[in-house]
């Protein structure tokens, strides 16, 4: 007797179950494979046996990872768990090998990361300044075997250069204030790290000013701009505007501004600034004597620093005699971005970094990282035959 149409067709209920529980884009492929297998079973055996095999294959296919709306479920957690289990078993079985391999790799990575952090920090100095690409320091002196020149120049060099050279947008000077004793409301403090500074300081340096007018804060004699931390130390507040500070017993300074603490990644970090107009040295305006001024220029966009340096040399030499001209030599503009790592000037503002040391450490970090990777690969390759069984 011939089988009926229902017996020669796959079970409808099984097909519906597959369509209901499987991913939509996977169900079509599964049903196609099941129907091909069902057709083969019909040719080789009875319809009843073919239907039973269809049901069995359909039920065996229904597994948790086939549920849901998307075919491509994320296997990450399952695979990660499996990898972790295999790794822990392997390390428990081969303790000495695992300790040597992992310790070497971990130490190599740690040392390389620490050295890299130091190298990056050394290269980050002064990068917080706005218009850094237009900021230069005016330096003089003949290079010799020990130094490239002198980091400080005489007082008139900066203002005269800014006045006579159109390419110079602004100029400012700094002079060490020196360690002093300060008195505020009967309390005594030791002040250090301060500088006398021109009123144009904030036109060149983009240090944020929290209180006071950045354009006039350093204009009047005996005016004082404190950093935020020093203001808190002296007055127990970050807004001491209008308060007075007595320095060395006889000089009274008025607080006219408060600026943010200057980042330590600066080639110099003033604790406070006092108005240079109150600086009373007798050789303040001398072209030859008293070269105590760290002078910074901010050039206009598009200006050529070499042209400006040549023009500044002509301006300064015009005010010097032959002997002083030979001593001063050609003036140069040193990029502020190069001062910390690439400067080799006499009488620097403070300790500077060393570019050669940074480069050597960077190479050492790369070598250590490469050595750790090679050690890990070599040890892993040597044990590859043992892992072959696990892979199998």
Protein Blocks (a to p, Z undefined) as FASTA:
>chain_A
ZZdfklmpccfklmmmmmmmmcfklmmmmmmmmmmmmmmmmmmmcfklmmmmmmmmmmmm
mcfklgcjbfbdcfklmmmmmmmmmmmmmmmmmmmlmmmmmmmmmmmmmmmmmmmmmmmm
mmmgoklpghklmgccddedjddfkbgbdfbdcfklmmmmmmmmmklmbdcddddebjad
ddeehiacddehiacddfklmmmpccdcfbdcfklmmmpghiacddfklmmmmnopablg
hiacdeehlaccddfbdcddddfkbfbdcfbdcdfklpccfklmackgopabccddddde
hiafklmmmmmmmmmmmmpcfklmmmnopaddddfklmmmmgccehiabdcddfklmmmm
mmmmmmmmmmmmmmmmmmmmmmmmmmmmmmZZ
